[in-house]
């Protein structure tokens, strides 16, 4: 079953580095989408501009993906 791992990054370069690490890890079934926070529904309590990377991945690999993304930003598995 597919899971979504969502990570927020303070800078676009941090999001790019995380995406490159995911690509280098060659984790099967990874599909990424990158977008600025202005395109994401934001929590009013946390109105900080950031870059968001959303990764769809098989459940078995979601922990590895969250670990890689967590090196550069804040990751959450959904």
Secondary structure, DSSP 8 states (H G I E B T S, - for coil): -EEEEEEEESSHHHHHHHHHHHHHHT-TT-EEEEEEGGGS---GGG----EEEEEEEEGGGHHHHHHHHHTTSEEEE-
